[in-house]
Amino acid sequence: MTDARRTLAEQIAGEITLSDDPGATLRKWRTDFDVSQTALADYLDVSSSVISDYESGRRENPGIGVVRRTVTALLDIDEQRGGDRIRQYARVLSAGFDSTIVNDLREYPTSVPLPEFYDAIDATELAQGTSAGITGHTVIDSIEAITRLSSEEFYRLYGQSTNRALVFTNVTRGESPLVAMRVVTPTPNAVVLHGIDRDELWDYAPKMAQLDGFSLAVTDCEKETMLDAMRELAP
């Protein structure tokens, strides 16, 4: 087992075991790895209803043995498909980040036009940038990132390229992430502030985006719905 796989397995297992809703957390990781209930059930040699019952809470919380087998199955399935998810998480983990800071980090196989990206996550663009598309995204908890990361660590959130969208969650009015962007060069192609609408946004935010040349958008789409839509852009 590689170090990246072992570390990721421990993180997933720990998060499921310690969760107040283990079934929902199990579902989150299953969908993040793009594994259907049927595929996971086939791999574990159980019926799909067993997986459904765990995820919905109809069955007692999974014990450590079930969690271990499930995590191993998700990682095995991903490796059989080429290991893309493991590599994506390895980049986050190797940079010293955990899932409380980075909720998701993906690279796209081709450039996605910004209007298509914004439409997928029900976002409204408030300031146009100098680039028309993106080739990846990083979803960041704004409070965790701003309070815990240096400017150098902040830059590493970009992943493989700055040609991407940085999506900030846990936003109130948008001042903090946009001020933080001023100390990071170069800037990303787009910044999305999640959980607010344009009426709640800091008045100066669009102007700051224009000064630094990136597209700025807001969305109040439900977080898991947004993440699912973004993941579909990076099959």
C-alpha positions in Angstrom: 0.0 0.0 0.0 1.4 3.4 -1.0 1.8 6.1 1.7 -0.8 8.3 -0.1 -3.4 5.4 -0.2 -2.7 4.5 3.5 -3.1 8.1 4.6 -6.2 8.6 2.6 -7.7 5.3 3.9 -7.0 6.4 7.5 -8.6 9.8 6.9 -11.8 8.3 5.3 -12.2 5.6 8.0 -11.7 8.1 10.8 -14.1 10.6 9.3 -16.8 7.9 8.9 -16.2 6.4 12.4 -16.2 9.7 14.2 -19.1 11.2 12.3 -22.4 12.0 14.0 -24.0 10.6 10.9 -21.7 7.8 9.7 -24.2 6.7 6.9 -24.2 10.2 5.4 -20.4 10.4 5.6 -20.1 7.0 3.9 -22.4 8.2 1.1 -20.3 11.4 0.8 -17.1 9.5 0.2 -18.8 6.9 -2.1 -20.2 9.6 -4.3 -16.9 11.5 -4.2 -15.2 8.5 -5.7 -18.1 8.2 -8.2 -18.9 4.6 -7.2 -22.6 3.6 -7.4 -24.3 1.7 -4.6 -24.5 -1.3 -7.0 -20.8 -1.2 -7.9 -19.8 -1.0 -4.2 -22.3 -3.8 -3.2 -21.0 -6.0 -6.0 -17.4 -5.5 -4.8 -18.3 -6.3 -1.2 -20.5 -9.2 -2.3 -23.6 -7.8 -0.6 -26.9 -6.6 -1.9 -27.4 -2.9 -2.9 -30.0 -2.6 -0.1 -27.3 -3.2 2.5 -25.4 -0.2 1.3 -28.6 1.9 1.0 -29.6 0.9 4.5 -26.3 2.0 6.0 -26.3 5.3 4.2 -29.9 6.1 5.1 -29.5 5.1 8.7 -32.0 2.3 8.5 -29.3 -0.1 9.6 -27.2 0.2 12.7 -24.0 2.3 12.4 -21.4 0.4 10.5 -18.7 -1.2 12.8 -15.0 -0.7 12.2 -14.9 -3.9 10.1 -17.6 -2.7 7.7 -15.9 0.7 7.5 -12.5 -0.9 6.7 -13.9 -3.1 4.0 -15.9 -0.3 2.5 -12.9 2.1 2.4 -10.7 -0.6 0.9 -13.3 -1.3 -1.8 -13.5 2.4 -2.7 -9.8 2.7 -3.1 -9.5 -0.6 -5.0 -12.2 0.4 -7.4 -10.5 3.8 -8.0 -7.1 2.1 -8.6 -8.8 -0.2 -11.1 -10.0 2.9 -12.9 -6.6 4.4 -13.0 -6.3 5.9 -9.5 -7.4 9.5 -10.4 -9.2 10.2 -7.1 -6.3 8.8 -5.0 -3.9 11.0 -6.9 -6.1 14.1 -6.4 -6.3 13.6 -2.7 -2.6 12.8 -2.6 -1.8 16.3 -3.9 -4.0 17.8 -1.2 -2.5 15.7 1.6 1.1 16.1 0.4 0.6 19.9 0.6 -0.3 19.5 4.3 -4.0 20.2 3.9 -6.9 18.2 5.3 -10.6 18.0 4.4 -11.5 20.7 6.9 -9.6 23.2 4.6 -9.9 21.7 1.2 -13.3 20.2 0.5 -12.5 19.2 -3.1 -9.7 19.6 -5.6 -10.0 18.4 -9.3 -8.3 18.8 -12.6 -10.5 18.7 -15.8 -9.6 16.7 -18.9 -10.4 19.7 -21.0 -11.0 23.4 -20.5 -14.5 24.2 -19.3 -16.0 27.6 -20.4 -16.8 29.7 -17.4 -20.5 30.2 -18.4 -20.9 26.4 -18.5 -19.2 26.1 -15.0 -21.3 28.8 -13.5 -24.5 27.3 -15.0 -23.6 23.9 -13.4 -23.4 25.4 -9.9 -26.2 28.0 -10.4 -23.7 30.9 -9.9 -24.1 34.5 -11.0 -21.1 36.3 -12.4 -20.6 39.8 -11.0 -17.2 40.7 -12.5 -15.7 39.4 -15.7 -12.1 38.2 -15.7 -9.4 38.0 -18.5 -9.8 34.3 -19.1 -12.8 32.5 -20.6 -12.4 29.0 -19.1 -10.9 26.9 -16.4 -9.2 23.5 -16.2 -9.9 22.6 -12.6 -11.3 23.7 -9.3 -10.5 23.9 -5.6 -13.2 24.2 -2.9 -11.9 25.8 0.2 -13.3 26.6 3.6 -12.6 30.3 3.8 -12.3 30.6 7.6 -10.1 27.5 7.9 -7.8 28.7 5.0 -7.5 32.3 6.1 -6.8 31.5 9.8 -4.5 28.5 9.3 -2.5 29.1 6.0 0.4 31.2 5.0 0.4 33.0 1.6 2.8 30.2 0.3 0.4 27.5 1.5 -2.5 29.4 0.1 -0.8 29.3 -3.3 -0.5 25.5 -3.1 -4.3 25.3 -3.0 -4.1 25.8 -6.8 -3.2 22.2 -7.4 -1.6 21.7 -10.8 -2.5 25.0 -12.4 -3.8 28.5 -11.6 -6.1 28.1 -14.6 -8.9 27.2 -12.3 -11.8 28.3 -10.0 -11.3 28.8 -6.3 -14.6 28.2 -4.6 -14.8 29.6 -1.1 -17.4 28.1 1.3 -18.2 29.4 4.8 -18.5 32.9 3.5 -20.4 35.8 5.1 -19.8 38.8 2.9 -16.6 37.9 1.0 -14.1 40.5 2.4 -11.7 38.0 3.9 -11.1 35.7 0.9 -10.9 38.6 -1.5 -8.4 40.4 0.6 -6.4 37.2 1.0 -6.4 36.9 -2.8 -4.4 40.2 -3.0 -1.3 38.5 -1.5 -1.4 35.5 -3.8 0.2 35.8 -7.3 -0.7 34.9 -9.9 -4.4 34.9 -9.3 -6.8 32.1 -10.4 -9.1 32.6 -13.4 -12.2 32.6 -11.2 -13.3 33.0 -7.6 -16.7 31.8 -6.5 -18.2 32.8 -3.1 -20.6 30.1 -1.9 -23.5 30.5 0.4 -24.4 34.2 -0.3 -26.3 36.1 -2.9 -25.3 39.4 -4.6 -27.3 41.5 -2.0 -25.2 40.1 0.8 -21.9 40.6 -0.9 -19.3 43.1 0.2 -19.8 46.2 -2.0 -16.2 46.5 -3.0 -15.8 42.8 -4.0 -16.5 43.2 -7.8 -14.0 46.1 -8.0 -11.3 44.0 -6.3 -11.9 41.2 -8.8 -11.6 43.6 -11.7 -8.4 45.1 -10.3 -6.8 41.6 -10.1 -8.3 40.4 -13.4 -10.3 37.3 -12.3 -14.0 36.5 -12.7 -16.1 36.8 -9.6 -19.3 34.9 -9.0 -21.6 34.0 -6.1 -23.9 31.0 -5.6 -26.3 29.9 -2.8 -26.6 26.5 -4.3 -26.8 23.7 -1.6 -23.2 22.7 -1.0 -23.4 19.0 -1.7 -25.4 19.7 -4.9 -22.7 22.1 -5.9 -20.0 19.6 -5.3 -21.8 16.9 -7.2 -22.2 19.2 -10.2 -18.5 20.2 -10.1 -17.4 16.6 -9.9 -19.3 15.8 -13.0 -17.0 18.2 -14.9 -14.0 16.0 -13.9 -15.0 12.4 -14.8 
